[in-house]
């Protein structure tokens, strides 16, 4: 498990995937035009980097919360 946090946010019409190592650095982990692709990419990165669900933030909510409430509505909006 790492101290990295991953954020999926929309900026200027593009979905950005940002990595943050608190107090150290900010990383551009890529971008996607579609929400589903961005979330899939972020989940793959989180698994690869051993980032826990509570450190993965998808459009303002943690992956833990989204998994508990269902991601379908979030992914289809936008």
N, C-alpha and C positions, 0 to 999 in steps of 0.2 A: 504494500500500500504506500502510496506517495502523497505528499502534501500538495500536489497539483490540483487546481480547480479548473474545470472546463466550462465555458459559457457558450451558448448558442443564442445569438441575437440577430435582429434584423437591422441593418443600417443601409440607407440609400437604396432600398429595393433589393439588396442582396443579403443572404443569410450568412453571417460570419461565425466561424468557430474560433474561439480565443482560448488560449491556455494561460493560466496565471499561477506562478510560483510565488506565494505571498512574501512580500518583502524583498524579492529577488528580481523577478523579470516577468514580462508579458510576451506571449508568443502568438503569432498568427498561425493557426493550424489549418487554415483553408477557408474556402467559401463555396457556397452552392446556391443555385437559383431556386431550388425547391426545398420546402420544409422537410419533407420525408428524407430526402437525400442528406440534408445537413444533420438531421438527428441520427440517421444511420451512421454517418461518418463520425459524429461525436461519440456515439456508443462504441464503435470500433476502437477509436482512440482511447477511450476510457478503459476498455478491456485490456488493450495493449500496454497502457501505462499503469495499470492496476489502480485506477482512480475509483474510489467508492461512490455509490449512487448519490450520497448526500453531498458530494463535491461536484456533481455534474448538474449544471443549471441550464435548463432549456426554456427559453422565452420567459424568464423570470421565476420559474419554479424548479425545485430540485427534481431529479429523476425519481427519487423515492416517492415524492408527492404525486407526480404524474402517473407512476405505475400503480399507485393505490387508487387514484381517481379515474384513470383511463386517459390515454393520450389521443384518442381518435378525434375529439372535437378540436383540440389544439392544433393538430397536424392538418386538419382540413380547413382551418381558418387562415386568413392572411391574404 
